[in-house]
Amino acid sequence: MGGQHLLLYDGTCGLCHRLVRAVLERDGGGVFHFASLQSPVAAELLARLSGGRSLGDTFVVVANHQGHRSALLTKGSAAIFVLKALGWPWKVVAAFGVLPTAALDRAYDVMARHRYRIFGRRDHCVLPTPEHKRRFLDAADDVVVRREVS
């Protein structure tokens, strides 16, 4: 069964847009579903799993999001999880997972702080192609959750 993990991304971030496209291209087994952090799907899941902590626009993966034992991964841990799930050759890059989580999260925070300047902002979330539409939990019929950039 596909879509066992859920990747939550900032729908207005150019880097996140590229990340989602890259995962879609490399996830031949379809193990990932997607939703923007701005969507009701993300709000509901994060309210249930985050223990009340604010995750803002942090990169998030909900491992086993349809199962009884969902796990919330953020920042560097989420990135390493995605690389491992994509398999060879991305699994090799996941070797960075041997670094302390605090070091990975600091590297993530540096990139996140500059991502809009480097990769730009978008005025809407990723628009899935028809063959990928079923993998986006915040896509309904022909409508994709949109958010204006302030």
Backbone as a printed PyTorch tensor [residue, N CA C, xyz], in Angstrom:
tensor([[[  0.8400,  -1.1920,   0.0000],
         [  0.0000,   0.0000,   0.0000],
         [  0.8770,   1.2440,   0.0000]],

        [[  0.6230,   2.1680,  -0.8820],
         [  1.4110,   3.3810,  -0.9670],
         [  0.9480,   4.4390,   0.0080]],

        [[  1.7270,   5.4900,   0.0930],
         [  1.3580,   6.6360,   0.9100],
         [  1.3810,   6.3800,   2.3910]],

        [[  2.3030,   5.5590,   2.8530],
         [  2.3270,   5.2720,   4.2820],
         [  2.9090,   6.4080,   5.1130]],

        [[  3.6600,   7.3030,   4.4830],
         [  4.2480,   8.4340,   5.1960],
         [  3.7210,   9.7220,   4.5830]],

        [[  3.6420,  10.7670,   5.4050],
         [  3.1140,  12.0510,   4.9570],
         [  4.1880,  13.1190,   5.0920]],

        [[  4.5020,  13.7630,   3.9910],
         [  5.4770,  14.8440,   3.9750],
         [  4.7000,  16.1520,   4.0010]],

        [[  4.9120,  16.9680,   5.0400],
         [  4.2640,  18.2710,   5.1680],
         [  5.2850,  19.3460,   4.8040]],

        [[  4.9000,  20.2300,   3.9120],
         [  5.8260,  21.2360,   3.3840],
         [  5.1840,  22.6120,   3.4050]],

        [[  6.0110,  23.6460,   3.4240],
         [  5.5440,  25.0290,   3.3460],
         [  5.1290,  25.2900,   1.9040]],

        [[  3.8560,  25.5210,   1.6940],
         [  3.3160,  25.6880,   0.3490],
         [  3.7620,  26.9340,  -0.3750]],

        [[  4.4090,  27.8610,   0.3190],
         [  4.8480,  29.0900,  -0.3440],
         [  6.3600,  29.1570,  -0.5400]],

        [[  7.0550,  28.1030,  -0.1780],
         [  8.5220,  28.0930,  -0.2230],
         [  9.0270,  27.4540,  -1.5130]],

        [[  9.8910,  28.1680,  -2.2150],
         [ 10.4730,  27.6310,  -3.4460],
         [ 11.3110,  26.3830,  -3.2030]],

        [[ 12.0540,  26.3390,  -2.1030],
         [ 12.8530,  25.1580,  -1.7690],
         [ 11.9400,  23.9640,  -1.5100]],

        [[ 10.8790,  24.1800,  -0.7580],
         [  9.9390,  23.0950,  -0.4630],
         [  9.2800,  22.5880,  -1.7450]],

        [[  8.9460,  23.4980,  -2.6350],
         [  8.3630,  23.1240,  -3.9350],
         [  9.3150,  22.1840,  -4.6780]],

        [[ 10.5920,  22.5360,  -4.7050],
         [ 11.5950,  21.6910,  -5.3800],
         [ 11.7460,  20.3500,  -4.6730]],

        [[ 11.7100,  20.3790,  -3.3550],
         [ 11.8280,  19.1500,  -2.5790],
         [ 10.6810,  18.1950,  -2.8960]],

        [[  9.4610,  18.7070,  -2.9100],
         [  8.3040,  17.8630,  -3.2060],
         [  8.4260,  17.2670,  -4.6020]],

        [[  8.8050,  18.0840,  -5.5740],
         [  8.9780,  17.5840,  -6.9460],
         [ 10.0500,  16.4970,  -6.9970]],

        [[ 11.1640,  16.7150,  -6.2830],
         [ 12.2570,  15.7390,  -6.2720],
         [ 11.8040,  14.4170,  -5.6550]],

        [[ 11.0670,  14.4820,  -4.5540],
         [ 10.5860,  13.2560,  -3.9170],
         [  9.5990,  12.5450,  -4.8410]],

        [[  8.6970,  13.2820,  -5.4650],
         [  7.7350,  12.6620,  -6.3970],
         [  8.4550,  11.9100,  -7.5130]],

        [[  9.5130,  12.5070,  -8.0560],
         [ 10.2540,  11.8850,  -9.1580],
         [ 10.9920,  10.6250,  -8.7270]],

        [[ 11.4030,  10.5670,  -7.4640],
         [ 12.2470,   9.4670,  -6.9970],
         [ 11.5080,   8.4190,  -6.1730]],

        [[ 10.2550,   8.6810,  -5.8500],
         [  9.4720,   7.7910,  -5.0030],
         [  8.6360,   6.8530,  -5.8700]],

        [[  9.3290,   5.9470,  -6.5480],
         [  8.6540,   5.0160,  -7.4500],
         [  7.6430,   4.1190,  -6.7630]],

        [[  7.8750,   3.8190,  -5.4930],
         [  6.9620,   2.9640,  -4.7460],
         [  5.7680,   3.7120,  -4.1830]],

        [[  5.7870,   5.0320,  -4.3020],
         [  4.6700,   5.8350,  -3.8200],
         [  4.4670,   5.7700,  -2.3230]],

        [[  5.5590,   5.7350,  -1.5510],
         [  5.4200,   5.6170,  -0.0930],
         [  5.0530,   6.9330,   0.5800]],

        [[  5.1380,   8.0470,  -0.1480],
         [  4.8300,   9.3500,   0.4490],
         [  3.5310,   9.9380,  -0.0770]],

        [[  2.7450,  10.4690,   0.8570],
         [  1.6520,  11.3850,   0.5630],
         [  2.1940,  12.7760,   0.8850]],

        [[  1.4940,  13.8100,   0.4360],
         [  1.9470,  15.1790,   0.6340],
         [  0.7830,  16.0570,   1.0670]],

        [[  1.0850,  17.0970,   1.8570],
         [  0.1040,  18.1270,   2.2090],
         [  0.8880,  19.3620,   2.6320]],

        [[  0.3390,  20.5080,   2.3250],
         [  1.0190,  21.7390,   2.7470],
         [  0.7680,  21.9710,   4.2330]],

        [[  1.7120,  22.6250,   4.8710],
         [  1.5670,  22.9590,   6.2840],
         [  0.3840,  23.8850,   6.5180]],

        [[ -0.0460,  24.6020,   5.4820],
         [ -1.1470,  25.5430,   5.5980],
         [ -2.5150,  24.8620,   5.4600]],

        [[ -2.5380,  23.5660,   5.2130],
         [ -3.7950,  22.8580,   4.9460],
         [ -4.4800,  22.3990,   6.2340]],

        [[ -5.7950,  22.1830,   6.1560],
         [ -6.5180,  21.6140,   7.3020],
         [ -6.0040,  20.2260,   7.6840]],

        [[ -5.5620,  19.4450,   6.7110],
         [ -5.0100,  18.1080,   6.9750],
         [ -3.8210,  18.2250,   7.9160]],

        [[ -2.9060,  19.1390,   7.5960],
         [ -1.7170,  19.3370,   8.4300],
         [ -2.0960,  19.8710,   9.8040]],

        [[ -3.0070,  20.8290,   9.8490],
         [ -3.4080,  21.4120,  11.1360],
         [ -3.9590,  20.3370,  12.0720]],

        [[ -4.8010,  19.4580,  11.5400],
         [ -5.3910,  18.4010,  12.3600],
         [ -4.3200,  17.4310,  12.8690]],

        [[ -3.4560,  16.9710,  11.9730],
         [ -2.4120,  16.0220,  12.3670],
         [ -1.4340,  16.6290,  13.3690]],

        [[ -1.0140,  17.8560,  13.1090],
         [ -0.0430,  18.4940,  14.0010],
         [ -0.6450,  18.7800,  15.3720]],

        [[ -1.9150,  19.1410,  15.4150],
         [ -2.5680,  19.3690,  16.7100],
         [ -2.5770,  18.0850,  17.5330]],

        [[ -2.7580,  16.9690,  16.8440],
         [ -2.8310,  15.6650,  17.5380],
         [ -1.4540,  15.1390,  17.9290]],

        [[ -0.4430,  15.3540,  17.0740],
         [  0.8530,  14.7030,  17.2780],
         [  1.9580,  15.5810,  17.8530]],

        [[  1.8030,  16.8960,  17.8000],
         [  2.9230,  17.7690,  18.1810],
         [  3.0090,  18.0320,  19.6750]],

        [[  2.0390,  17.5910,  20.4330],
         [  2.0810,  17.8270,  21.8690],
         [  1.9700,  19.3020,  22.2130]],

        [[  1.3190,  20.0580,  21.3410],
         [  1.1120,  21.4810,  21.5930],
         [  2.2480,  22.3920,  21.1560]],

        [[  3.3670,  21.8220,  20.7240],
         [  4.4690,  22.7030,  20.3070],
         [  4.2040,  23.2400,  18.9070]],

        [[  4.5800,  24.4760,  18.7100],
         [  4.3810,  25.1150,  17.4160],
         [  5.5010,  24.7030,  16.4670]],

        [[  5.1240,  24.2420,  15.2930],
         [  6.1200,  23.8210,  14.3160],
         [  6.2670,  24.8370,  13.1950]],

        [[  5.4350,  25.8800,  13.2200],
         [  5.5620,  26.9470,  12.2320],
         [  5.6340,  26.4200,  10.8250]],

        [[  6.7170,  26.7450,  10.1560],
         [  6.8870,  26.2960,   8.7750],
         [  8.0430,  25.3030,   8.6630]],

        [[  8.2290,  24.5090,   9.7030],
         [  9.2710,  23.4940,   9.7450],
         [  8.9400,  22.3240,   8.8260]],

        [[  9.9550,  21.7600,   8.2000],
         [  9.7940,  20.5590,   7.3830],
         [  9.3980,  19.4090,   8.3060]],

        [[  8.2980,  18.7350,   7.9740],
         [  7.7520,  17.7010,   8.8440],
         [  7.4280,  16.4480,   8.0320]],

        [[  7.7260,  15.2960,   8.6140],
         [  7.2730,  14.0180,   8.0690],
         [  6.5130,  13.3120,   9.1820]],

        [[  5.3430,  12.8060,   8.8300],
         [  4.5900,  11.9640,   9.7520],
         [  4.7450,  10.5350,   9.2360]],

        [[  5.6150,   9.7870,   9.9110],
         [  5.8590,   8.3990,   9.5260],
         [  4.6430,   7.5660,   9.9170]],

        [[  4.2490,   6.6700,   9.0170],
         [  3.0910,   5.8000,   9.2610],
         [  1.8450,   6.6120,   9.6190]],

        [[  1.5720,   7.6550,   8.8370],
         [  0.4980,   8.5940,   9.1710],
         [ -0.8880,   7.9600,   9.1900]],

        [[ -1.0630,   6.8100,   8.5790],
         [ -2.3740,   6.1570,   8.5850],
         [ -2.4570,   5.0430,   9.6260]],

        [[ -1.3550,   4.8110,  10.3120],
         [ -1.3200,   3.7210,  11.2720],
         [ -1.5580,   4.1770,  12.6960]],

        [[ -1.5030,   3.2190,  13.5880],
         [ -1.7140,   3.4970,  15.0060],
         [ -0.4860,   4.1090,  15.6560]],

        [[  0.6650,   3.8740,  15.0860],
         [  1.9140,   4.3530,  15.6800],
         [  2.5660,   5.4020,  14.7910]],

        [[  1.8870,   6.5030,  14.5950],
         [  2.4410,   7.5950,  13.8050],
         [  3.5630,   8.2520,  14.5860]],

        [[  4.6040,   8.6580,  13.8560],
         [  5.7330,   9.3420,  14.4890],
         [  5.9610,  10.6580,  13.7720]],

        [[  6.1530,  11.7060,  14.5360],
         [  6.3810,  13.0390,  14.0040],
         [  7.8810,  13.3120,  13.9460]],

        [[  8.3870,  13.5680,  12.7470],
         [  9.8070,  13.8690,  12.5510],
         [  9.9170,  15.2720,  11.9750]],

        [[ 10.8880,  16.0340,  12.4500],
         [ 11.0590,  17.4040,  11.9620],
         [ 12.5060,  17.6690,  11.5790]],

        [[ 12.6770,  18.7220,  10.8040],
         [ 13.9880,  19.2530,  10.4270],
         [ 14.9170,  18.1750,   9.8700]],

        [[ 16.1140,  18.0620,  10.4470],
         [ 17.1260,  17.1330,   9.9480],
         [ 16.6890,  15.6830,  10.0200]],

        [[ 16.0010,  15.3130,  11.0830],
         [ 15.5150,  13.9330,  11.2280],
         [ 14.5160,  13.5940,  10.1270]],

        [[ 13.6620,  14.5410,   9.7730],
         [ 12.6830,  14.3350,   8.6970],
         [ 13.4030,  14.1600,   7.3640]],

        [[ 14.4180,  14.9810,   7.1110],
         [ 15.1640,  14.8970,   5.8510],
         [ 15.8770,  13.5520,   5.7280]],

        [[ 16.5090,  13.0980,   6.7960],
         [ 17.2030,  11.8050,   6.7890],
         [ 16.1990,  10.6750,   6.5570]],

        [[ 15.0390,  10.7550,   7.1870],
         [ 14.0000,   9.7470,   7.0080],
         [ 13.5820,   9.6530,   5.5390]],

        [[ 13.3730,  10.8000,   4.8950],
         [ 12.9680,  10.8140,   3.4840],
         [ 14.0420,  10.1640,   2.6270]],

        [[ 15.3020,  10.5270,   2.8530],
         [ 16.3920,   9.9470,   2.0640],
         [ 16.4430,   8.4260,   2.2140]],

        [[ 16.3140,   7.9440,   3.4330],
         [ 16.3280,   6.4930,   3.6580],
         [ 15.1570,   5.8150,   2.9590]],

        [[ 13.9790,   6.4290,   3.0300],
         [ 12.7800,   5.8330,   2.4300],
         [ 12.8660,   5.7900,   0.9140]],

        [[ 13.6220,   6.7150,   0.3090],
         [ 13.7520,   6.7350,  -1.1470],
         [ 14.6720,   5.6330,  -1.6580]],

        [[ 15.4610,   5.0410,  -0.7700],
         [ 16.3320,   3.9330,  -1.1690],
         [ 17.5870,   4.3900,  -1.8820]],

        [[ 18.1970,   3.4560,  -2.5930],
         [ 19.4570,   3.6950,  -3.2910],
         [ 19.2640,   4.6880,  -4.4150]],

        [[ 20.1530,   5.6350,  -4.6700],
         [ 21.3920,   5.9730,  -3.9870],
         [ 21.2150,   6.9790,  -2.8550]],

        [[ 19.9800,   7.4360,  -2.6320],
         [ 19.7190,   8.4740,  -1.6280],
         [ 19.9970,   7.9920,  -0.2240]],

        [[ 19.8880,   6.7010,  -0.0330],
         [ 20.1650,   6.1060,   1.2680],
         [ 21.6040,   6.3980,   1.7120]],

        [[ 22.5070,   6.4920,   0.7470],
         [ 23.9110,   6.7750,   1.0540],
         [ 24.0470,   8.1510,   1.7070]],

        [[ 23.3250,   9.1270,   1.1760],
         [ 23.3640,  10.4770,   1.7390],
         [ 22.8060,  10.4780,   3.1560]],

        [[ 21.9080,   9.5570,   3.4360],
         [ 21.3140,   9.4500,   4.7620],
         [ 22.3490,   9.0950,   5.8270]],

        [[ 23.5600,   8.7670,   5.4060],
         [ 24.6340,   8.4950,   6.3660],
         [ 24.8760,   9.7070,   7.2690]],

        [[ 24.4360,  10.8910,   6.8170],
         [ 24.5500,  12.0750,   7.6770],
         [ 23.7280,  11.8920,   8.9480]],

        [[ 22.8600,  10.9080,   8.9550],
         [ 22.0460,  10.6120,  10.1220],
         [ 22.8540,  10.1630,  11.3190]],

        [[ 24.1250,   9.8280,  11.1100],
         [ 24.9710,   9.4560,  12.2450],
         [ 25.4240,  10.6940,  13.0110]],

        [[ 25.2410,  11.8740,  12.4080],
         [ 25.5640,  13.1210,  13.1080],
         [ 24.5410,  13.3500,  14.2120]],

        [[ 24.9330,  14.0590,  15.2510],
         [ 23.9600,  14.3620,  16.3140],
         [ 22.7740,  15.1550,  15.7510]],

        [[ 21.5900,  14.8500,  16.2470],
         [ 20.3730,  15.5320,  15.7920],
         [ 20.5030,  17.0400,  15.9370]],

        [[ 21.1230,  17.5030,  17.0090],
         [ 21.2810,  18.9500,  17.2240],
         [ 22.0950,  19.5850,  16.0940]],

        [[ 23.1220,  18.9000,  15.6070],
         [ 23.9370,  19.4310,  14.5070],
         [ 23.1290,  19.4760,  13.2120]],

        [[ 22.3650,  18.4210,  12.9380],
         [ 21.5190,  18.4020,  11.7430],
         [ 20.4660,  19.5080,  11.8050]],

        [[ 19.8700,  19.6960,  12.9750],
         [ 18.8500,  20.7260,  13.1230],
         [ 19.4320,  22.1290,  12.9870]],

        [[ 20.6450,  22.3420,  13.4650],
         [ 21.2960,  23.6590,  13.2870],
         [ 21.5380,  23.9350,  11.8150]],

        [[ 22.0080,  22.9210,  11.0810],
         [ 22.2160,  23.0830,   9.6340],
         [ 20.8850,  23.3730,   8.9450]],

        [[ 19.8420,  22.6650,   9.3390],
         [ 18.5120,  22.9070,   8.7900],
         [ 18.0780,  24.3510,   9.0660]],

        [[ 18.2560,  24.8110,  10.3090],
         [ 17.8320,  26.1600,  10.6940],
         [ 18.5370,  27.2360,   9.8670]],

        [[ 19.8180,  27.0260,   9.5780],
         [ 20.5580,  27.9920,   8.7450],
         [ 19.9460,  28.0500,   7.3550]],

        [[ 19.6930,  26.8990,   6.7640],
         [ 19.0870,  26.8680,   5.4310],
         [ 17.6870,  27.4800,   5.4690]],

        [[ 16.9070,  27.1340,   6.4740],
         [ 15.5290,  27.6260,   6.5710],
         [ 15.4910,  29.1470,   6.7030]],

        [[ 16.4440,  29.6870,   7.4170],
         [ 16.4790,  31.1320,   7.6250],
         [ 16.6900,  31.8880,   6.3150]],

        [[ 17.3710,  31.2790,   5.3580],
         [ 17.7130,  31.9530,   4.1010],
         [ 16.9660,  31.4050,   2.8810]],

        [[ 16.0700,  30.4600,   3.0910],
         [ 15.4500,  29.7730,   1.9530],
         [ 14.6310,  30.6640,   1.0490]],

        [[ 13.8870,  31.6200,   1.5940],
         [ 13.0910,  32.5000,   0.7330],
         [ 13.9940,  33.3860,  -0.1210]],

        [[ 15.0750,  33.8350,   0.4670],
         [ 16.0020,  34.6950,  -0.2750],
         [ 16.6900,  33.9120,  -1.3920]],

        [[ 17.0640,  32.6820,  -1.1210],
         [ 17.7880,  31.8630,  -2.0980],
         [ 16.8410,  31.2370,  -3.1250]],

        [[ 15.7370,  30.6720,  -2.6690],
         [ 14.8580,  29.8900,  -3.5440],
         [ 13.5530,  30.5930,  -3.9060]],

        [[ 13.2720,  31.7240,  -3.2660],
         [ 12.0770,  32.4980,  -3.5820],
         [ 10.8340,  32.0120,  -2.8690]],

        [[  9.7560,  32.7850,  -3.0790],
         [  8.4330,  32.5030,  -2.5190],
         [  7.4710,  32.2250,  -3.6590]],

        [[  6.4930,  31.4140,  -3.3940],
         [  5.4480,  31.1190,  -4.3770],
         [  4.1240,  31.6110,  -3.8110]],

        [[  3.2080,  31.9210,  -4.6810],
         [  1.9090,  32.3930,  -4.1960],
         [  0.8910,  31.2690,  -4.0720]],

        [[  1.3080,  30.0380,  -4.3530],
         [  0.4120,  28.8910,  -4.1880],
         [  1.2260,  27.6390,  -3.9240]],

        [[  0.5400,  26.6240,  -3.4190],
         [  1.1800,  25.3410,  -3.1380],
         [  1.4980,  24.6140,  -4.4370]],

        [[  2.2480,  23.5430,  -4.3090],
         [  2.5770,  22.7010,  -5.4530],
         [  1.2800,  22.2500,  -6.1230]],

        [[  1.2210,  22.4070,  -7.4270],
         [  0.0620,  21.9360,  -8.1850],
         [  0.3980,  20.5600,  -8.7410]],

        [[ -0.2350,  19.5220,  -8.2200],
         [  0.1160,  18.1740,  -8.6580],
         [ -0.3650,  17.8920, -10.0790]],

        [[  0.3980,  17.0770, -10.7660],
         [ -0.0240,  16.6060, -12.0820],
         [ -1.1570,  15.6030, -11.8650]],

        [[ -1.9460,  15.3420, -12.8790],
         [ -3.0560,  14.3920, -12.7020],
         [ -2.6120,  13.0240, -12.1600]],

        [[ -1.4550,  12.5280, -12.6040],
         [ -1.0100,  11.2150, -12.1140],
         [ -0.5320,  11.2460, -10.6630]],

        [[ -0.2040,  12.4220, -10.1320],
         [  0.2450,  12.5300,  -8.7420],
         [ -0.8270,  13.0780,  -7.8030]],

        [[ -1.9390,  13.5070,  -8.3510],
         [ -2.9620,  14.1960,  -7.5620],
         [ -3.4330,  13.3890,  -6.3530]],

        [[ -3.5970,  12.0830,  -6.5040],
         [ -4.0900,  11.2490,  -5.4000],
         [ -3.1260,  11.2240,  -4.2120]],

        [[ -1.8850,  11.6290,  -4.4390],
         [ -0.8870,  11.6080,  -3.3640],
         [ -0.8880,  12.8900,  -2.5390]],

        [[ -1.6400,  13.8990,  -2.9800],
         [ -1.7360,  15.1740,  -2.2580],
         [ -3.0340,  15.1860,  -1.4720]],

        [[ -2.9250,  15.1000,  -0.1560],
         [ -4.1070,  14.9980,   0.6860],
         [ -4.8780,  16.3020,   0.7800]],

        [[ -4.2490,  17.4180,   0.4130],
         [ -4.9490,  18.6980,   0.4610],
         [ -5.4670,  19.1110,  -0.9090]],

        [[ -5.4160,  18.2030,  -1.8940],
         [ -5.9590,  18.4690,  -3.2210],
         [ -7.3320,  17.8080,  -3.3000]],

        [[ -8.3240,  18.5830,  -3.6180],
         [ -9.6830,  18.0540,  -3.7360],
         [-10.2360,  18.4460,  -5.0950]],

        [[-10.6720,  17.4580,  -5.8390],
         [-11.1420,  17.6790,  -7.2010],
         [-10.0980,  18.4780,  -7.9600]],

        [[-10.4620,  19.6580,  -8.4530],
         [ -9.4990,  20.4710,  -9.1880],
         [ -9.0170,  21.6550,  -8.3690]],

        [[ -9.2470,  21.6220,  -7.0620],
         [ -8.8750,  22.7360,  -6.2020],
         [ -7.6980,  22.3170,  -5.3320]],

        [[ -6.6980,  23.1500,  -5.2640],
         [ -5.5550,  22.9160,  -4.3920],
         [ -5.5390,  24.0480,  -3.3870]],

        [[ -5.2930,  23.7330,  -2.1180],
         [ -5.2530,  24.7600,  -1.0920],
         [ -4.2700,  25.8360,  -1.5090]],

        [[ -4.7340,  27.0860,  -1.5010],
         [ -3.8970,  28.2200,  -1.8780],
         [ -3.7870,  29.1870,  -0.7240]],

        [[ -2.6990,  29.9090,  -0.6960],
         [ -2.4870,  30.8900,   0.3580],
         [ -1.7980,  32.0850,  -0.2510]],

        [[ -2.3040,  33.2410,   0.0100],
         [ -1.6870,  34.4540,  -0.5060],
         [ -0.4150,  34.7480,   0.2650]],

        [[  0.5730,  35.2480,  -0.4220],
         [  1.8370,  35.6340,   0.2160],
         [  1.6730,  37.0680,   0.7040]],

        [[  2.0050,  37.3040,   1.9660],
         [  1.8780,  38.6700,   2.4900],
         [  3.1340,  39.4690,   2.2790]]])
